[in-house]
Amino acid sequence: MEGIGCLSGKPVQLLVYWSSGLNMLQEQHLMDAIELGIQYSLPADNIRPTSPYNAFTNMSHFAVGMNSTKPISDPMNRTILKGDLHISVYNNIVFADQKNVSESQEEGVRELLREVEANPKLLREPDTVNRASWEIGRTLFGFLLLPEENLDVSMSLTSIGVDSLVSIEIRNWWRRTLGMDIMVLEVLNAGTIEGLGKKLIVLSSQKKYGIKGDGGDDTKESESAN
């Protein structure tokens, strides 16, 4: 359990488990499991095998948190059950779905970067910040399994569940997808989804395209004219 219990006050240990691919549960997961267990509880006579060919079955007996946050093929996945056939099949199904959703969500960011690559002056346009914020927000909502219809770029990062561990995943995604480095502290200090959008524009302007300033009239391109 991540949000409650003995691990809730041990961020270093949580980071170890997280980096190993262990799926950390929240309090609501436990409450949902208890509710399901009660709903599917059956009298003892109804859980005995009905024939020699049927195994013992009890719908109120189940496990939670068996999935991993990393693909089975990832060498950093050190979860105990990754060698189990059932867990492997489930993991492959989950990550196949996540990959399709993630690629769809990231396409908007990639399209924006392609447009900026062709015309870096777009970084000066106010609408570019809004668009970058929206696309980053879509990606964050995908990470956190939040409904996209509730997306508002003025939302604070903490209000949607971004903590230090999620910030590490954002940093990794930022490097992989955007091709730029960002520190975990920079992610947290951005404050809002729009803050991350502005951070993307600033980093793109200053580090990748050599445009100095904050998007005002004093911005200039340090392009080589010689």
Stockholm file with secondary structure:
# STOCKHOLM 1.0

chainA/1-226         MEGIGCLSGKPVQLLVYWSSGLNMLQEQHLMDAIELGIQYSLPADNIRPTSPYNAFTNMSHFAVGMNSTKPISDPMNRTILKGDLHISVYNNIVFADQKNVSESQEEGVRELLREVEANPKLLREPDTVNRASWEIGRTLFGFLLLPEENLDVSMSLTSIGVDSLVSIEIRNWWRRTLGMDIMVLEVLNAGTIEGLGKKLIVLSSQKKYGIKGDGGDDTKESESAN
#=GR chainA/1-226 SS CCSSSTTTTCHHHHHHHHHTTBCCCCHHHHHHHHHHHHHTCCCGGGSSCSSTTSCCCCTTCCCCSCSBSSCTTCTTCCCGGGGCHHHHHHHHHHHHHHHHHHHHHHHHHHHHHHHHHHCGGGGGCHHHHHHHHHHHHHHHHHHTTCCGGGCCTTSBTGGGTCCHHHHHHHHHHIIIIICCCCCHHHHHHTCBHHHHHHHHHHHIIIIISCEESSSSTTCEECCCCC
#=GC SS_cons         CCSSSTTTTCHHHHHHHHHTTBCCCCHHHHHHHHHHHHHTCCCGGGSSCSSTTSCCCCTTCCCCSCSBSSCTTCTTCCCGGGGCHHHHHHHHHHHHHHHHHHHHHHHHHHHHHHHHHHCGGGGGCHHHHHHHHHHHHHHHHHHTTCCGGGCCTTSBTGGGTCCHHHHHHHHHHIIIIICCCCCHHHHHHTCBHHHHHHHHHHHIIIIISCEESSSSTTCEECCCCC
//
